[in-house]
Amino acid sequence: MTSVKDKMIKRAVQEYGKIFPCGELEKLNECFTQTKEAMLFWFNTEDNSTHLLKESIITSPEESFA
């Protein structure tokens, strides 16, 4: 999943410029939530607004039961 996370961080920087971890988190790679269908990336921008990017992910049937 690291490549998906890297892709999402790059996309956020391209769209919003400088980005920061949300809340008390210290690193951007801590700002992800994974569901069966999607990877969610939460981050703040310089104006202290929180944003969310969503990337669909495909999991194999074996991963769904893990």
Buried (B, 14 or more C-beta within 10 A) or exposed (E): EEEBBEBBBEEBEEEBEEBBBBEEBEEBEEBBEEEEEEBBBBBBBEEEEEBEBEBEBEEEEEEEEE
